[in-house]
Amino acid sequence: MSLFDLTGKVAAIIGGGSGIGAAVARGAVDHGATVVVLDANEAAAQSVASRIGAGAAKLDIRNAREVQRAIDAVVRDHGSLDIVVCTPSINVRKPILQYAEEEFDRVVEVNLKGSFNVLQAAGQAMTAQRRGSIIIFSSIRSQVVEPGQSVYAMTKAGIVQLVRTAAAEFGAFGVRVNAVGPGVVETPLTAPIKAHADWYEAYANKSALKRWATPEEMVGPTLFLASDAASYVTGTILYADGGWTAIDGRFTPPGM
């Protein structure tokens, strides 16, 4: 049997309605998993699910009770929960001195509180069954920053520490917890950058590979962490960044 085979495993892909989450959902199905696509945009979740042969439901990760209900529903409907992938995040690009309190709260609520809610609910289910793999999406911004990235970077660094702590607490129950750290990926979150050709090209040139990633290029790193190939990997972040952090790519966006 292939180390990367997910046959018989149940996977909840949160943020699966678009971008990286949609690509990971398809990849998990292709590798044999039973997949439930969860997304704040229910129509998008249903659309992806119908294309790949998966289940779907609405989920706003900011609401802890809603997250718990969604996780409980997956376990109830499928008998177990082996993999949880959490991709959603938002960013407000502004210098610190211009940041509004509402903007700070909005970014923290989705990126950090939402990730915590997922870790807590998935951890309760998986520690009870004494197995499972949780993958939360962080970013290169957990390690390297640039003007305008303060709150986003703070939340992505916080995710790494959440993952490490969860790995320490859940490990004795056979549950692994890891993060993926993408570089620049063409997703709805980064669409505003793509609209500015100079900015887009500058980001491409700051990585060792001199290009952006596609969402599909995040599937391999994610499913590696989800699979038995990573059975002794926990409490870490896997950077899939085209060498960005290796060469310390930095860029000051226009107007910052």
N, C-alpha and C positions, 0 to 999 in steps of 0.2 A: 504494500500500500504506500502511496506517495505521502511524504511528510506534510505536503500542502493540501491533501484531500480533506474536505470539510463535510463529506457525506455523513448524514446522520446528526449533524450539528444544527442548532437553531441560533440564528443571528438576528439581532435587532440593530438596524442601521439608522441612527438618529441623524437627521439632516439629509436623508436619502432622497429628497425630492429634487435635488439639483446638484451640480458641481461634483465635488469629490465624493460626497455621500452617495449620489446616484451611481457613479462609477464603481464605488466599493460594493454597493448592493448588487450590481450586475456581476461583478467579479466573484462575490460570494456564492451567488446562484450557480455560476459557471463551474465553481469548484465543489458543488454538491450540497451546499447548505440550504436549509429551509430559512427563508428570509422574510422579515417583517420590516417594511419601510415606514419610518416614523418621521414626520416633518410638521412644522408649524403651518405650512401651506398644504392643507389636506388634498386639494386638487392635484398639486404637483406630486405628492406621495402616491396617490392613486394612479396617476399617469405612468410613473416609473414602474410601479408594481405590476400594472397591466402588461407592460412591455416585457418584463423579465420573468413573470410567473411567480410573484410574491404577494404576501399580504400587505396591508397598508392601514395606517391610522394617523389621526392628527395628534401632535404632541408639541406643546410649548414647554421647553425645558426650564423656563423661569419659574414654573409652578411646581413645587415639590410634590404636592398631592397628585397632580396630573401625571407626573413622571412615575410615581409609585403605582398608580392605576395602570399605566401603559405597560410597565414591566410585569406587574402581576397578571395582566391579560395575556401577555406572551407566554408566560409559564403555564397559565391555566389552559390556554388553547393548544399548546404544543408539548406540554409535559416537562419542559426544561428550558433553560436559557444558557447557551454555551458561549456566545460571543455578543458583546455590545460594543459598537463603534459610535462615537459621538463627535460629529464634525462641526456643528453650528458655531458661528462667531460673527460679531460685527465690529466695525472700526469707525471711529470718528477721528479724522486726521486734522489735528489742530495743535498749535503750540500750547504748552502748559498755561501760559498767561492768558490765553483766549478761551480755555475750556470752560464750559458752563456746567453747573452742578447736575443738571438734568442729563447732559451728555455723558458725564462721568458715570452716573448711576445706570444709565442704559447699557453702556459697554460692560460694566462690571456685572450687571444682573444677568446678561446673556452668557458672557464668556466664562465668568468665574463661578457665580452662583449656579448657573445652569449646569456647568460641568460637575460641580459638587453634588447637585441634586441627582444627576445620573450616576455618579460614583456611589452615592449612598444607596439608591434604590437597587442598582445592579449588584452592588456588594452584598446587600441583604439576601437577595435571591441566590446568588452564587455561593456565598459562604454556607448557606443552608444545604445546598446540594453538594458542596465540597468539590467544586470544579468550575472552571470558566476563565475567560479572558476578556478584559476590558481594555479598550483602546480609546484614548481621548486625544483630540487633535490640539496640539500646541502650535508652535511656529518658530522660525528662525529668530523671531523677535523676543523669544525667551532668553536669547543670548546676545544678539546684536541689535542695535537701535539706530534710529536716525531722527531728525527733527520731525515733530508731528505724530510720533508713535508712542507717546508716554503711557497712556492708559491701556491701550491695546497690548503693548509690551509687558506692562505690569501684570495684566491678566494672564498672558501666555506663560510668563515665568511662574506665576502662581499655580497654573495647571501642572507644571512639572513637579512642584513640591506636593501638590495634592496626590499626584500619581505615585510619587515615592512613598508618601505616608500610607496610602491605601495598599500599596504593594507590601509594606511592612506589616500592616494590620491583617491583611487577607491571606498572606502567603501560607500560614499554617493550615488554612482551609483548602489549599490547592487552587487558589484563585490568583491569576497573574494580572498585573495592571501595568500598562505601558502607555507612552505617548508617541505620536508621530509629529515631527517638526518639518513641515513643508517650507520650501522657499517660495519663490513667486510662481503662482499657479493661475492659469486662466479660468477663473470662476466668476460668478455674479458679484462676489465681494470685491474683486479686483477690476471689474469692468470700467470703473471711472478712470483707472490708470491707462488701460488700453486705449481709451478715447483720446489720450494725449500721446502722440507718436514719439516725441522726444523723451518723455518720461518712460514710456514703455520700453524703448530701446536702451535707455540708460540702465534700467533694471536688468534687462537681458544681459548686458555687458558686464554687470557686477558679479555674475556667477562664473564659475570655472568653465561651464559648458556653453556660456554665451547665448543662452536662450531661456525662455520661460518653460515651465512644465505644463503638461496637459493633466486634467483630472485623472485620466487613466494611469498615469505614471505614479500615482499615489496608491493604486490598488495593490501592487506587489508588496511594498513595505507594510501595508496594513494587514493584508492577509497572512504575511509571514508571522506577524505578532499574534494573529488570531489562531494560527495553526499549531500542530504538534511540532513543526520545525523549530518553533521558539519555546519549547517546553521548559527550558531552563533560563528563559529571559523574562525578567520582571523588574519593575522599578526604574526603568530607563526611558530615554527619549531617543528615537531613531530619526536622525535628520535625513530628509529626502529633499535636498536643497541645491542640487547641481554644483556642489562645492562652494556655495556662498559663504558659509561660516569658515571654511578652510582658508579662503583668501580674504576674508573680512570685507566683503563688498559693502560699500557705504555710498549713499547718494542723498543729497539734500534736495527734496522735491521743490518745484517752483513755488514761490510765495511763502516759503517757510523761513 
